[in-house]
């Protein structure tokens, strides 16, 4: 489902009991999420029906750069996220 219609998107989230926190974050192109070095699978969480992946620091920083949320801009300014990123990957 494309998330172009925010109300439809939020309705679908409510149907599966997912709460939105602060709106919808814009993200880099889907191709960036398909690169193996951009996501890391968390193991040993005890989940049997779901896999949990976290983004690399560089992908997380890009997501925050693309975002229009003030919280994300604040995170970039007030943490070492950009300092810790590999500048070539970023």
Order of alpha helices (4+ residues) and beta strands (2+ residues): alpha-alpha-beta-beta-alpha-alpha-alpha
